[in-house]
Amino acid sequence: MNNRAMNKPISPSVDRALSVLTLLADHPDGMGVSELARTLKAAKSSLYVVLTTMEQRDFIVKDPVTKRYSLGPQLLVLGLAYVQRINLLKEFQVLAAEVARECGETVQLAILRGRNVLYIGKQDGTQPVRLASEVGSELPAHTTALGKSLLAGLSDAAIDELYEGVTLEKRTPQTIGNLADLKREIAEVRVRGYAVDRGETLEDLRCVGAPVCDAHGTVVAAVSISVPITRMDDEREKELAQRVCILAQELSRRLGYINRA
């Protein structure tokens, strides 16, 4: 168990559900409710509620003949998602090191977390002035090139639902301040294949970003190159936009995506 979590409160029902999964992983032939209750020292009535819930969500399945429970297909979905995330980070670290070395600037990887971007990977550039961001930090998606790239993978209806009743935070005078303008910019991202942050998060920072797709063509992450304003002009922006698109396309290819356009 993670030592940081030992003194924190836990949910008994969640803990019991996880214990069921652990037990069933060790019993490929399955276990009946009586056997599970006895092993877990739990009342059959309360355990049955947990099992029924897990069965309805496909985390476990119940054999209609033997009435024994075994692991369900939803665990495979989660496992594949975890493996894909691990592969994504691994491939990013390899490719981003080369990009950062070639262009001298900071390269970042992020995923969408609600209305925020969560930074999960970073490769510092070789320039003396670098981006002071941290893996694990979050920023509003509408203020960043990464976020706009990720939002471009959603439908307009999904974006409307995500931002329903939300006032967009203005981090700088350049930050997009309303949903209509955000959707217009996202539409442009879909057409050109990359997004731009022109001082919308920090006034002295410029970024270009592009979406990363999985084998199903779903946008699962985004990559960006960040540059201080002193090193960015229109020509440099075009150069880095091309570079970040190539990086995103290669990451997507390594995740199994095939562009048939």
N, C-alpha and C positions, 0 to 999 in steps of 0.2 A: 504493500500500500504506500502511496505517496505520503511522506512524512508531513508535508504541509497540510494534508487533509485529515490527519489523524484526530485532531482536536476540534474539527468542525462538525456541526450537526449533520446527520444523514437522514434520508427518508427510509423508514423501515420497509415500505412496500417496494421501493426501487431496489433496495439492498436485497430483498428476497427474490425479486425478479432476476437480478444479476446472479444470485446464487443458484437459481434454477438453471440458467444458461451454462454456468460453470459445471454443474453436475451433469447436465445432458451432454456436454462436450466430452465427458469422460465415459459416457454410456451410449455408444452408437446404436445399440439395440433399443434404446428408449427406456423410460421409467414410468411407472404408473403413479397416480396421485398419492396412493397410500405409501409407496416406497419413498416418494419425494418428501412427503410430510414427515415420515419417520426420520429420514436422513437430516432434514432441516430442523427437526424438532418444532414443527409448526402444526397448528390446527388445520385439519383438512378443509374445513369450511372457509377459512380466510385464505388459505393457499389456493383453493379452487377459483376464487375471484381473480387472483393474480394470474393463474394459468389461463383462464378464459380471456382475459384482456390481452395477454401475450399471443394467444392463438388467433384472436381477431386481427391483430396487427402483423400476423405471419412471422413472428419471431420464433414460435414453436408450432408444431403440427401434432395432431392427435390421430393415431391410427384408429379407424372406425371399428376394427375387429378386436384388436388387443387392448384398446383404450390406453395405450402407452404413448407418452409424449416424447418427441425428439426435436432437434433443432430445425428451424424453419427457413424458408428462402430469403426472408428479409435480411438475415445475417450475411448472406452472400452479397447482397446489394451493398451493405455497409462495408463489408470487407474489401470489396472491389474499389469502393470509393476511397478507402484508406490507402490501399496499395497505389491507386492512381495519384493520390496526393504525395505519397512518398516518392514515386517516380517523377512527378512534376518538379519537386524540389531538387531532386538529384540532377535531373537534366538541366534545370535552370542554373544550378551552380556551375556546371560545366560550360554551358553556352554563355552565361553572363560574364564569366571571367574573361573570356575572349573579347566580348563586346566592350566591356569596361576598359580593357587594355588598349583596344583599337581606337576608341573615341575619347578615352580619358575621363569619362563622366560616370556618375553613379547610375547603376541599373537596379530596378526594383521589381518585385513580384508581389501581387496582391490578389485577394479574393473578395467577393462581395459579402458583407455581413449586415443584413438589414439595409439601412440607408447609408452605411459606412463602408469604407474599404479597410480591410485588415491586411497589414503588411506581413508577409510570411517569408520573404527572401530579399536579400540585398547584397550587392557587390559594389564596393567602393571603387571609384575611378582613380586615376593616377594624378589628377590635378590637385594642387595644394589646397584649394577651397572646395570642400565637399559638402554634400547634403547631410545635415544632422538629423537623420530620421532613424527610427529603431524598429527592428522586427518585433511584431506584437502590438505596435501602436495602430491607432485608427484615425481616420479623417473622414469628413463628410464626402460621400461619393460625388456630389455635384460640383465640388470645388477642385477635383483632381482629374488629370488625364486618365489615370488608372480607373477611376470611378466611372467616368463617361464611357470608357471602353467596355466596362462590365455592364453598365446599364444598357448599352447598345445591343446586348444579347437578350434583353427582355422585350416583350411585346409592349406596345403603347398602353394596352389595357393593364398589364402588370405594373407598369410605371405609374399609371394613374392611381392604382390601388396602393402602391408603395408610398406615394406622397400625398395621399388623400388627407386634407386638413392640415398639412405640414407647411410651416413657413420656412423657406430656405434661408439658412444662415449666410450672412454676408461677411466673409472673412477679410476681404479687401474690396475696394471700389470696383474691381474687375469681376468679382464673383457673380455668377448668374443668380438672380434674385427671385425668379418666378418659374413655375412649372412649364408654362408655354414656351419660354425661351430655352429652358433645359431640353424639352422634347425636340425643339427645332435643331439644337446643336447635336443631340443624339442622332437625329435623322441624318445629319451631315457626316457623323462618324461612321454610320452604316455604309454610306456611299463611298467615302474615301478610304475607309479601312483603318483609320487611326484617329486619336483624339489629341487635343492640345489644351494645356493649362498655361495661359498667358498671365501669370501673376494673380491667379484666382485663389490660391492657398496662401502664398507669401508673395508680396509685391516684387521682390527681387529674385524670384525663382520662375523658371520656365520648364515645362515638361512636355514630352510627347509620349503617348501610350497606345498600345494595340491589344486586342483581345486574343486569348488563347482558347482553342476549342478542344474538346475531347473527341473520342472516336465516333460519337453520335452527332458531332457538329454543334454541341452545346457549349456556350461560353462558360468556362469553369474558372478562369483566372485572367489576369492582364499583366503586361510587362510595360515598364516605362524607362525612359532615360531622362534624368533631371539635370538642368544646367543653370548656373547663376546667370542673371540677365546680362552681366558684363561679357559673357562668352556666347551670347545667342543673338543672331540676326536672322533675317528671312532665309538666307541661303543655308545657314547652319541648321535652321529648323527643318528645312526640306531634307537635308542630308540625314539628320538624326531620325526623322519620321520614316524614311526609307529603311534605315538600319533597324529601328524597333519593329517594323512590320516583318522584316526578314527573321528577326529573333522570334517573334510571336508565331510566325508560320512554321518555323523549324520546331519549336516546342510543341505546337499542335500536331505536327507530323509524327513526332516521337510519342505522342499520346494515342496515335492511331487514326488521326483525322486525315481524310483524303479529300482534297478540294477538287470537285468534279466540274467546277465552273469553266 
